[in-house]
Amino acid sequence: MGEDKAFQSSMQKIEELIGTLDRAADPALRSAAKELVSALMEVHGACLARMLDVLNRSGETGQEAIKTYAGDPLIRNLLILYELHPVEFEVRVAEAVGKFKNSHAAAGATVELLSTERGNIHVRYSSESKGCGAGALKASIEGVLLDAAPDASGIFVEDASPAPTQSFVPLSALTVAGFPAEAGRSSNRA
């Protein structure tokens, strides 16, 4: 948990620094700073790719290490940032939807992956739960998808739950045998 907070803090600091650079008055300075960041990312990306290649070529032990790295939240996000995650985007999304389906099936929830076109995840869910439960379910689905694919361009979750049944009871249905509902109102008129 502490690693996640430290990572989020570092990411926030990076965003703040990029904002500071974007506001710099000197366009040459802005351009040089962006080139520096890009060059550093290229070097880091090439090193990470080489490390994964060495692990992959080292046999089963190395391949298990790669799987472990891909499952670690901090390392997974770094691999995704550099487009080096060993599991393709579509597969990560499908696996996340499958796990969610299995864990929520007993609660009467269903989830269907509709598409992952251009990095946009489209899913449809339905639930026997109404009201607040349905909103929590939608938020849970979004969270699972964001965790599996933080590189998604967008996450679109459609609620296909059946519409709630109408609970309106007409006044005429509330009459007592031989005593119409309107009889009590007529005596109060002036």
N, C-alpha and C positions, 0 to 999 in steps of 0.2 A: 504494500500500500504506500509506503514511504517513497519507493522508487517512482511510482506513478505520479505522486505529488511533485517530486523533484523534476520529473520529465515535463509535466504540465507547466511548472514554473519556468523551466528553461525555454519551452516553446513560447510562452507568453513574453519572456524577455526578448527572444528573437524577433517576434512580431513588433514589439515596441521599437527595437533598434531599426528594423526595416522602415517603420513609420518615420523615425527620426531622419533616416537617410533620404526618404522620399520628400521630406520637407526641406532638405538642404538647399541653399540658394544656388550653389555652384553646380550646374548640370554636368560638368566634367567629373566632379567629385562623385555625384550620384552614379554616373555611368561606371566609373572605376570601381566603386564599392560593389555594384551589382556584378561586374565582371569577376571581381575577387571571390564573391560568394559562389558564383557559378563554377569557377575554376576549382575551388575547394570541394564543391560537391562532386565534380567530375573525378577528382583524385580519390575522394572517399568512396565513391560508388565503384570505381575500378578496383580498389583494394578489397572492398566487401565482396565483389563478384569473384575475385581471385580466391579469397578465403573460402567461399562456398564451393568453388570449383575444386580446390584442394581437398576439402572435406568430402565432396561427392566422389572423387576418385579414390579416396582412401578406403572404400568398401563400406560394409554394413555399419560399422561403428560411426563413420563420418556421416552417413546418411541418417542415422538415428540422431546424431547431434544436430543436423539441419532441421529435422522434424521438431526437436526440442526447442531450437531457436524460433522456429515458426510459430510455436505455441506460446512462447513467452510474450506477454503484452508489450513490453518495451522494445524487445528485439524485433517482434513482428511488425510494429509500426515503422521502425527504421528500415526493415527490408521492403515494406510497402512504399515508403518514401522514395527509395532508390529503385523501385520496380524490380526487386530481386526476390520477392516472396516466392517460395517454391510451389505454391498452390495458386492456380489461376483464379482471377477475380470471380468468374462465374461459378467455379467449383466451391470457393469459399462461401459464396452466397447460398448456393444450393445446400451445402452441408449445414449451414446455420439454420436455414428454414427447416431442414429435416430434423435437426436436433430439437428445435422449438416445437415442431409438430408432435414429436414423440413425448416431450415433457409436458405438453398441455392437452393431449388427447383425452385424458381421463376427466378433465374439467369441461369437456364439451366444446373446445376451441379447435378450429381448423384453420390452416394457413396454406395458401397456394402461391407459389412463385409464378408470376405472369411473364416477366421478362427482365433482362439485364442489359438492354440496348444502350449503347454509348455511355456505359457506366451508371445509368439510372436504374435503380432497383424498383420494380413494381411488384407488389404483393397484394393479395386479397385475403381477408380473414373473415371468419364468422364465429359467433359465439352465442351460447345459450344465455350468457350473462348479459344483463341489461344495465343501463345507466353508468355509474362510476366504474363498474367492473370492466365494461367494454373499453372505456378510456384508458384504464390501466393496462389492459391487454394490448392496445394499440401502441402505447408508450413502450411496453416491454418488447414488442416486436421490433420497433424502431431501434431500441437500444441494442438488441442482439445483432441486428443487421449492421449497425454502425460499428460495433465491436469487431465483427468479422470482416467488414469492408470499409474501413475509414477512408479509403480512396474512392468511394462512391461519389458520383457527381450529384446525385439526389436520391432520396429514399421516399417512395410514395406508397402509403399503406391505405388500402381501400377497405371500408367496412361493408361486408355483404351479409351482415346479420339480418335475420328476418325482422321486419318492422314490428314494434311492440303492438300487441293486441289492444284494440280500443276499449277503454274501461268506462266510457260514458254510459250512464244509465238514464234513459229518458224518464221524466217525471211521471208519465202515465204508467210506467211499470211499477211505481211505488204506491199504488192505491191499495187500500184494504178492501176486501170484498164488501160491496154495498156502500162504500164511503169513498167517493171520488176525491182525488187530491185537491181539486179546485174548490170543494165545498167549504173547507176551512178558510179560504181566502175571501170569499164573498161576504162573510159576516163582518169583516173589518173595514169594509168600504164605507166612506162617509157620504 
